[in-house]
């Protein structure tokens, strides 16, 4: 489960997950926006494949509800994976826009 605040560290976590064949549930937030996906080594692109370079480090405000929404989506993905039920966010990047109250994947 990724709960990190920068892509440099996420890339380290991604490499370790791929090396050890451990699924990675990714989530990131900025302001009113967030995104999430589930990486299954050997089955889906890894996080470094999706985001090959780190983003510019910045200080930004995050609306308190945004991490709650993305964190809940991540927790749901982990539960579905462990329970072997439902459809994971494999090969899809969920984008959340809390300002406009919509989700596109």
Buried (B, 14 or more C-beta within 10 A) or exposed (E): BBEBEEBEEBBEBBEEBBEEEEBBBBBBBBEBBBBBBBBBBEEBBBBBEBBEEEEEEEEEEBBEEBBEBBBEBBEBBBEBBEEEEEEBBBEEBBBBBBEEEEBEE
